[in-house]
């Protein structure tokens, strides 16, 4: 274990002095409703990118906005570290998830509120909170030392929650700007602050929208019950048919391209489950995976096919005896190496369309975005630096995990930058990211700040 | 066929003279958003009942409002026909279905609009239009002759679209007021005006709400995909399991109490299907029923179990990679003689609750309302009178059908009144009842008016 040293102390002292002002800026950042997936927030996305550009311009980094076919990307860089110094590319995102159901929020999602040392707001963690401590760690290093010990490139995506289609499309044009030695994806978390970890991999993802189309108009379920094929029935039958009773996905070819971990690779990773802790945190048993794999395996080294949303007819209280004209579902599949998102999307959508019963029409639209899974070695320099920084900041041994979630852009960035990659961050399981009452601890804002500052220093050594 | 006679002519002449004023009143009736299933319309229900009381009070009938545990019932009567004259009980309802999805209406649902001789509004047919011609036929008979040839009781329900729980509960207390010789349920329709028909039966109904409860909060489908059991998956698996591949309901005991029609009974009824007409009207094949029965049989003499609504997670455009904390579905089962609604509700809900996979909780709430199926003989006096009236008005032979829909209160009213029953009305398949753009023809308003007036005269003979 590393002892807390002078390097840690100087960052902690600066942070404490600045904290009040930093939180004001953080709250202003959180107040911008930058929901990338909702068209009505298009201007908010532009406003948020402009806010960031202005904010970063005061740090000493050169900052620019990259237009994309979607929402803009914010890019900043520092090139004055000197000959032979490595270049670190840091990835964050400023877009956030939608906020519904709004009535489950205890305080408004875009009005940050502090309760018991936690900041409640959409994006508090994911990923405005983590973006914010990265920017301020760099600013403080520059302020304290007059320079950075490594070259830094800061890439802040505006479409991570929508699978980064715009940024993905321009990566190859921006290859020169993005070339780096180390790539830090600061959009993750760990199981607990007392058992810190860095992630050696993320799953990929591909999304689909299923639409079942029946009659021209909604029909009366008394008059037409037994005559019209109810799109709700067709939809539940089709979706239920995607998994067998062991939880295995039935789509032919779905598992074909998976590369299994060797037992040696498995040993380096923590696959331990704590069912009791899971039940206590989430109120349910972790029983959703394949019967042949443990929950932790099912959520990291196995792919999934989840129904993220389903809707058809009248589902409110009271009765509306209707056979709806259509029913829809949003699906997403998490992928593991070496599944190809486009191939999986095609396999699943063709299987679904072929399952349409007579009397309805079924259409599947595979989303434009999507990304491959990524895995890295625990020996990479950037991994070692982050492990050391976490051990200093959190005063606990840092382990290795695989991540169930996806940073859709990660695989592409790794390729275009040519860098080793680390997935890191101070999110915790109970932060409610993507859900009502998302929150981030004031203590973790400080920890993140110091971790980034220390990692930058360590990468210069 | 009956020729158009002087009785027909005198009613047609009066109607034509009054039409403009009648439509004004009809439109005012339609403007009241009397949606019985939505709590926010509670005051509108009271306003609508008061509007009717005031309107009927000008006809010469004595009118009263019956309070119930739910929305009020409007009751009116005429007792001066004289000794030995029969009593006719006529049933309508003033409540309407919800209007969503609102964006599919071409004109506002509560602002009646005439296009091509059709009145577009929620309730235009079901059942404000048919209530309206009944009231005005009675008023006109009284105006022309100074009296009615039979005693009349007019019962206008405020909860038909919600299965009439309030009225059902007070029927036995109101037995004296409701005793009658003939019972006319004027809330139905026919296949076409050129092939008129009356209905000799209606299916029963029982409704349920299914709730699948997972984790305490919505979860991230990357982090928890493969760990948490997605309530959407549990719901589609459970609902898909309610029917086998032949369309037969799998719930044990579901079909036990069905009394099959004899072949003689079947011969008197029209079970003909017209697939081409169905496809042209509704845009789909009538492929939703049991494989062992024709569409017409499936929708009249066979029970159903329909998913009227389903909802869970984010089903809008764009992505929200969530595992929702809960998912819900509204189900309804149409019943045939002699299925018991309570028994079927219990069988289905117990089957569903027993299907819950580990990792979620499943709760089913059976609705308070519900009603048994009803069947009557084509020889009943009230049937014969209505057949004659339709043949005069529509100048075509009138046949016999069974109805797929339910008038939940019908079985109870038949029992408490001691009367023979007829299901009648001028609704047509393309009227969009229970759907956006519900509409009723101005020509049918007139036909309904004359049919009621003539039926009342014929029942006095």
Interface residues (C-beta under 8 A of the other chain):
Chain A: X37 X38 X97 X98 X100 X104 X161 X162 X163 X203 X205 X207 X209 X214 X215 X216 X217 X218 X219 X220 X221 X222 X223 X224 X225 X226 X227 X228 X229 X230 X232 X233 X235 X236 X237 X239 X240 X241 X243 X278 X282 X283 X284 X285 X286 X287 X288 X289 X290 X293 X295 X296 X297 X298 X299 X300 X302 X304 X306 X307 X308 X309 X310 X311 X312 X313 X314 X315 X316 X317 X318 X319 X320 X321 X322 X323 X324 X327 X328 X329 X330 X332 X334 X357 X358 X359 X360 X367 X369 X403 X404 X405 X406 X429 X432 X433 X434 X435 X436 X437
Chain B: X37 X38 X97 X98 X100 X104 X161 X162 X163 X203 X205 X207 X209 X214 X215 X216 X217 X218 X219 X220 X221 X222 X223 X224 X225 X226 X227 X228 X229 X230 X232 X233 X235 X236 X237 X239 X240 X241 X243 X278 X282 X283 X284 X285 X286 X287 X288 X289 X290 X293 X295 X296 X297 X298 X299 X300 X302 X304 X306 X307 X308 X309 X310 X311 X312 X313 X314 X315 X316 X317 X318 X319 X320 X321 X322 X323 X324 X327 X328 X329 X330 X332 X334 X357 X358 X359 X360 X367 X369 X403 X404 X405 X406 X429 X432 X433 X434 X435 X436 X437
